Structures are given as structure tokens and as C-alpha cells.
Amino acid sequence: MSDTPVVPSFGAAFRVWLRIGCLSFGGPAGQIALLHREVVEERRWISDRRFLGALNFCTLLPGPEAQQLATYLGWLMHGPAGGLAAGLLFVIPGALVMLALSVIYATVGAVPLVAAVFLGLKSAVLVLVLQALLRIGRRALRGWVAWALAGVAFVALFFFAVRFPVVILAAAAVGALLPGRFAPGGHGKAEDGTLAAVDAAIAADPQRATRHAASARIAGLVALACWVLPVAILLPVGGAFADIAWFFSRLAVVTFGGAYAVLAYAAQEAVERYHWLSAPEMLTGLGLAETTPGPLILVLQFVGFLAGVRAPGVISGLWGGVAASVLTLWVTFAPCFTFVFLGAPLIERLGDQRRLGAALSAVTAAVVGVIGNLAVWFALHTLFSASAPLRFGVFGFDAPVLASVDPVALALAVLAGALLLWLRRGVFATLAVCAGASVALHLMGV
């Protein structure tokens, strides 16, 4: 009797996706690791080869790669219904928590004690981003060419302000030109030689992939219509909600490199162009997003909430925030389903092509540089209250004003580093300790 894993029922998979959605703390790095442990290592539903191929494709897409990866894996097992379930369950638990935290912040956020809690969260976030950089770097950077590509990506973004899409597309081109340097890893079999469940199902039923591809195209077009409809309705009306719908829809298609790339672009536009919130509030939102399960990109829900709360018009205040929060979620995540359902069948059909796999692996290497750029950005805004732009022609960067260092934030960041990197404590425990330490320092008058 064969011990090859059997593709689970929709109900069994649904329960696992719900479990993942409730436990996916720690941003994309932790979420990808959780997905791998649940569906590859423990249950052998998906092979390493298919998992890494899906990951590289989702990294290439604009938007949150972990949520798109869950959608892709759900589609592999149960078609569009499975992809929709996996993607939604990855988001909904965290979105509900984020909405509650946004309401609390909008109503009592100015209380000094609450501000102390948020300072602890913001300081811990910096270390969480650094930890993500180390984890993804270990997985993505194999060989000196990959390391060089990550370094070039960082320099291009931080010192020359090159746009994210240009960096990502250039990395894909390098991978395609040098396929031997970016060979994708993984295979369809476990160490004992048995096939993973999805690989075994495709081997036994070669038409399975074709059926899933046809229905995925329909689902992708439906998701596209659901995404475009509210934007088309709101744009002619104008006002704050039209700006929210247009900005986050545009964000969904121009920000490549995963959730960290989205956050850097969103922070710049929401703070400096639309003035929906301040830079410290953006970091507070990221700290709140780190306390919730689900995609780190849920920080955009916080941004939309504050924009709605402060918007003039008939719908304003907390109800305006709730409406803007739902609108932000809709136009942020509907494109994710569109991209996955339309693109995943093509990746499955072409995944064995050497140059395509290398291009996707090169993109993953470049994302390490993207995360490095974000880590520096967060450090500047968390540890220092002022920075000075230095420009030398096309070369330039924002240098911190050393005298403006915040000693409390620095001490809390060191504490977070000790907890995460040395004592190996979990994300939630680290955030709780740093928030508690910040409150204690506040009560002591520090």
C-alpha cells in the first residue's frame, strides 16, 4: 500500500488555512516559514519544488507575497475555491484585530501611556525587519552573484532612488541571462522517494492542471471586475474616498518586491503627498500590524482608517474610518487574487523552463536588497528625530542627525534584539516585553 499523501478534502484544508491565518505573526519571513512547515514539511501536500516556484512567482508580483503564496497553494489543491479560501483566511483574522486596534488608537492614542506602548512596538519593529533580512538572505543568497545582486539592489534604491519596478525587472533579466547562477532548487519528492500530494495527483490525473487553469482564468477576471468596480464608481464623485480607492489601487500594481517594498512606497506617498498621517504614525501602524496575524501589509488598513477618520464629508469620524478601512482592504487584496489566478497556471505550465526559474530566483535575491533599504529607512525614523539630506548629483541619501538620537528607543531596540536574536523569543512575546518596558520607563519618568 502506497504511503503517498492524498490531497486533503476542502474542509480539512480550510481548517489548516484558518489555523495559519490565526497564527501567522511576524511578517512575511515568519509567514512563509509557517506555510512551508504546515503544507510541505508536516503534511507533504506540496513539494519543495512547487513551493519555491510559487514563492518566486509571488515575490515577483506587486503586493504581499505571503498572502499571494497562500492563495497560490490553495489553488493548487482545490482550484479557485481553494485559492479564495486560503487567501481570505490569511487576511480576515488579522484585519478584524487591526480594525479594533485602529479604533483604539484613534480614540485614546494621544494618552501618554498608550503612546509609550506604541513606542515599544515601534522600537521592536526595527529588529523584526532586520531579522527578516537575515532569514530571507540565508534562503535567497546562494553564490556571489546573488549576493552582488542584492547589494546592487540596495545601492540603487537607497543611494540613487531607483524605482522598485526597475530594480525587480532588472534582477529578472540578470537571472534570465545567467541561469546557471540562479538555478531554482527543490524537487517533487521527499527524502523517502514519495511524491507530495499535489504532485502525485497531477501524475495520476494529467488533466487536473488543465481544469484548474481554465477555472482560474475565469476567477481572475471576476476578481478583476470586483477590484475595478468600486474605483470606477468613486472616482467621478471625488473626495477623500476617491483618493483612497485610487491610491491603494495604484499601490497594488506599482509596488514590486513584496510587503516590505509596499510599505516603503506607501509611507512616502501617504505621509508626504496626501498627509493622511505622520511618519511616526506610519511606524505606529507598522507596530500594530506586527502585533496581528496576517499580512504585514495590513498596516495599509491603518493608513486608510486614519484617512477616513480625518476625511471631511458625510461619512467621517469612526464610521468614516471603518468605511475607509473596508475600502482599503478591498482594493488592496482583490488585485492579489487577480494576479495569482491569472498568473499561476502559466507558472505551472512553464515552471520547468530553466531561464524562467532562474529569473524568479534572481528576483528573490534582489528582494534582500529591498528589505535592507527598508531596514535603514525604519532605523532613521525610529532611532532619530531628525535627518539631513545629502546630495551629490544623482547620488544622495538621508543621513541621521546624531544629536537627535532617542536613547529610550535605542534601548528598547537593543532589548528587542536580545530577545529575538539571542534568546530566540517569539515575535508576540518580544513585542509584549518591549511595550511593557516602554510603559515602565514612562511611569518612572524616563
N, C-alpha and C positions, 0 to 999 in steps of 0.2 A: 504493500500500500504506500502510495507516494505521500511524502510529508511536505509537498509544495504548498505554500499558503494559498488559501482560497480568497478571492475578492470578497470583502465583507458585505453584508447587507447594507442598504441605505441607512437603516435605523442604527446599526452598530457604528457606521462611520459618522453619523450625525452626533452620536454621544461623544465620540472622540473629538470631533471638531468643536463641540461645546466645551469640552474639558480644556482643549488647547486655548480657546478664546478666553476662558476664565483664568488661565494660569500663565498667559504669555506676557509676563513682565520683562522689563529690561531692554526694550528697544529691539531693532532688527536682528542684532547679533544673537541675543538670547532667544528670540522667537524662532529664528532659523534653526538654532540648535535644538530647540524643543520639538519643532516639526520633524527634524531628522531623527531624533530619538524615538518619537511616537510612531512614525509611519515607516521608517527604514530599519532602525536597529531592533526595536521591540516587536513590531508586528510583521515586518517584511512585506508590507503592502506594496511598496515602491522600491525599486532598485537604486543603488547609488548612482548609476549612470543616468537614469531618468531624473532623479532628484537634482543632480548637479546641472544637467541640461536645462531643467526648468528654472533653477536658481539663476543661471547665467542669463537666460532669456528675460526673466523678471527684473534682473538688475539693469538690463538694457532699457527697459520700459521707463517712462516717466511715472512717478508715484511711488507708493510704499511697496517695496519688493517682498516683504514677508507676507502681507495680506494677499498680494497677487500670486505668490508661491502657493499659499493655501488654496486659493481658487483654482490654480492650475492642477494641483494634486487631486482636489475634489473632482474636477472634470475628468481626469484620467480614470478615476474609479467608477463614477456614476454619471458621466456626461454633464450637460449644463445644469441639471438639478443638483448634482453633487457639487459642482463648482460654485453655484449660487449659495448653497447651504454652508460650505466651508468658508467662503468669503464673507458672508454676512455674520456668521457666528464668530468669526475672528474679530469683528468690529463692534457688534452690538453691546456685549458686556462692558467693554471699556468706554463706549460712547455714553452709556447711561451713567457710569460713575463720573465721567468727565463733565457731563451736564450738571450733576449735583455739585461738583467741586467749583464749577464756574459760577453757579448761583451763590454759593457761599462766599467766593472771592468778591463778587460784585456787591454783596450786601454787607459783609463785615471785613473785607480785605484791607481796609485802612486801619483797622485796630492794630496797635503796635505788636501785641502778642502774636497775632496772625501773621504780620509782616516778618516776625522773627522765624516763624515756621517756614515761610516761603524762602527766607534767606538760606536756611539749612538745606532745603530742597535744591535751590539753585547751585549751591556750592558742591553738592554731591553729584549733580548732573555733569559737571565738567569731568569728573573721574569716570563716570559711566561712559561718556563719549570716548575718553582715552582707552577704556577697557574694550570698547567695541573696535577701536582702531587696532589694538593688539590681536584680538580674536580673528577679525576678518583678515588682517595682514598675514597671520600664520596660515590661514587656509588658502588665500589667494596668491601669495607671492612665492612662486616656485621658480628659482633661477634668477640670474642677474638681470635679464631683460625685463622680467615682471617687476623687479624692484626699481629699475630705472624708469619704467613707465609710470609707476606710482609716484616717484619723485618728480618727474616732469609734469604730471597732472597737478601736483600740489603747487609747484612753482608757477605754472600757467594760471592757476586760479588765484593764488594769494598775492603774487607779485605783479602779474600782468592783467588781472581781472578778465581773463578769457571766459567766455560764456560756457556754461555747463554742457550744452549740446555739442559744441565744437570739440571739447575735451573728450567726450564719450565717443563721438563718431570717429575722431582721430585714433582713439585707442582701438576701436573695432577694425579700422583699416590696418593698423600695425599688426593686429592678430591675424588678419586675413593674409597679409603679406609674409608673415613669419609663422606659419602654422606649426612648425617643429618646436618653436619656443613656447607655445601656449597650447599644448596638446591637452584636451579635456580628459579628466580621469574618470574612474568608476567603471562598473560593468553591471551586467544584469543579474549575475549570480552571487549567492552568498558564499562564505568560505567552504561550506559543505557541498557546494555544487548545485544546490537547488535554486530554481528561479523565484524571484519575488512574485507576489500575487498578480500584479498587473502584467508583468512580462509573460507569466505563464498563461494568463487569459488571452493575451494577444497572440501568443504562439498557438494556442488551441483554436482560436477564432480569428483568423486574419482580417475578417471584415469588421471586427469590432472598432478599430481605429477609424475606418471609413464612416461608419454610422455615427460615431461621436463627432467626427469632423463636420458632417452635414448639419447636425443639430446645433453644433457650436456656432456655426456661421449665422444661423437664424437668431440664436440667443444674443450674439454680439450685435446684430442690427437692432434688436429690441432694446438692448442696453443703451445703444447709441441714441435711439429715439427718446428714451427716458431721461437721458442726460441733457439733450438739446432742448426739449420742450419747455421746462421752466425758465431756461435762459432766454429763449425766444419770446416768452410771454412777458418777462420782466424788463428786458432791455428797452422796448419802446416806452415803458412807463417812467423809467429813470429813477433817480434817488439812490439811497444807501443800499437797498436790497438789490437793485440792479447792479450796483458796483460790486457787491458781494458775489452775486451769481457770475458776473463776467470775470472778476479777478480769480476766483478759485477754479473756474472752468479753464481759464487760460493757464493757471498754475498746473493744472492736471496734464497739460500737453507740452509744456516747455521745460519742465524741470526733470532732467535725467539724473540717474545715479542713485536713486532710492530715496528713502525718507530723509536722510541727512542732507542731501542736496536740496530737497524741497524746503527744509527748514531754513537754510541759509538764504534762499531766494525769497521766501515768504517774509522772513524777518525784515529784510531790506525794504521790500515793497510796502508791507503793512505799516511799518514804523515811519519810514521816511517819505513815502508818497501819499498814502491815504490817511496817515495819522490816526489810525484806529486805536492804537495803543502805543506805549513807550517801549524802549529797548529793555528796561528792567521787567516790565510786564510780560514781554515776549519770553524772557528767561523764566519768569514765574510760571507761565503757561507750559513751558517745556518741563519744568519740575513737576507740575501737576500731571502732565502726560506720562512722566516716568513712574508715577505712583499708581497708574491704572494699568490693567491688562489691555492688550490690543495694540494696534499700530502706534508708533511714536507720532505719526502724522496727525493723531487726534489733537495735537496742540493747535491745529488749524481750526478745530471746533471752538476752542477757547478764544482764538482771534475773532472768529465770526460772531461768537456770543457777545464779546465786548463791543464789536462794531454795531451789533443790533441794539444793545442796551443804550448806546450813546447816539443812536440814529434819531434824527427828528422825524416827525410824521405821526400817522395814526397809530402804528404799532411801534411802541418804544418801551423803555424800561425793561423789566424782567421778561415780559411776554415778547417784546421785540428781540431780546437775546435768545429766547427759546426758538422763535421762528427763524432767526438768522443762523442758529446752531444747526437746525434741521436742514436748512437750505445749503449750508456749507458742507455737511456730510453728504448730501445728495449729489452735488456737483463735483465733490472730491472723489467719491468712490464709484459712482456709475461709470466713469471712464475706465476704471480699473477692470471692471467686468468686460467692457467693450474690447479693450486691448488683449486681454487673456483669451477670450472666446474666439476672437478673430485671428490671433497670432499663434496660439498653442498648437492647433492642428498642423500649421505649416512647420513649426519647430519639430514636431514629432515625425513629420514626413522627411525633413531634411537633416534631422539631428545627427545622422551618421556621416554627414559630409565633413571632412576634416577641416576645411577652411572656416566654415560657419562655426563649428565648435571652438576653434581657436580664437575667432573674433569675439565670441561671447566670453571666453576665459580672459581675454585681454581687457575687456570692459570691467570685469570683476577686479582685476589688478588696478586699473585706473581709479576705481571707486575708493581704494585705500587712500589715495591722494585727496579725494574729495572729502573723506572723513577727517583727514589730517587738517585740511583747510578749515573745516567746521570746528574742530577742537581748538584751534588758535583763536577763531572768532569768539567762541564762548569764553575762553580764558581772558581775553581782553575785556569783555563786558561783565564778567563775574568778579574778577580779582582787582580790576582797576575802575575807577570812576571817570577817568579821562584818558583820551588818546589823541595823538597828533599825527596827521597825515604827512608822510614823507614821499615826495615825488621827484623822480629824475627822468624826465621824458615819459616814455611808456612804462617805465619801471617804477613801482611805488608800493607802499603798504602803510597801514595804520600802526604806528608804534605806541606802546603804552607810556603814559606819564608815570614814572616810577614813584613819584611822591604821592600819587593818588591811590596807591595800593590799599585795599581794605584788609586789615590784619585779621578780622573775625572771619571773613570769607576765606582767606588763605588758610587759617587754622582749621576751619570746617572741611575744606577741600583735602587737606593733609589727613584729617581723620577719616574721610571717605576713602581715600587711597589706601590707608592702612586696613580698613575693614574689607574692602573689595579685593585688593591685590595681594595683601599679605595674609590676613586671617581668612580669606575666601568666604566671607559672609555673603548672603544673598542680596539682591537689589532692594527688596522691600525692607529688610532689616537695616540695611545701610541708610536708606532714606529716613527711616524712623529714628535711628540713632542720631543722625545729623540734625534732623528737625528738632529732636529733643534737646540736643546740646546747644543749638541756637537759642531755643527758648530759655534754657538755664542761664546762658550768658546774658540774655536780655534781662532776666529777673535779677541778676547780680549787678546790673547797671553797666555791663561791658559794652 
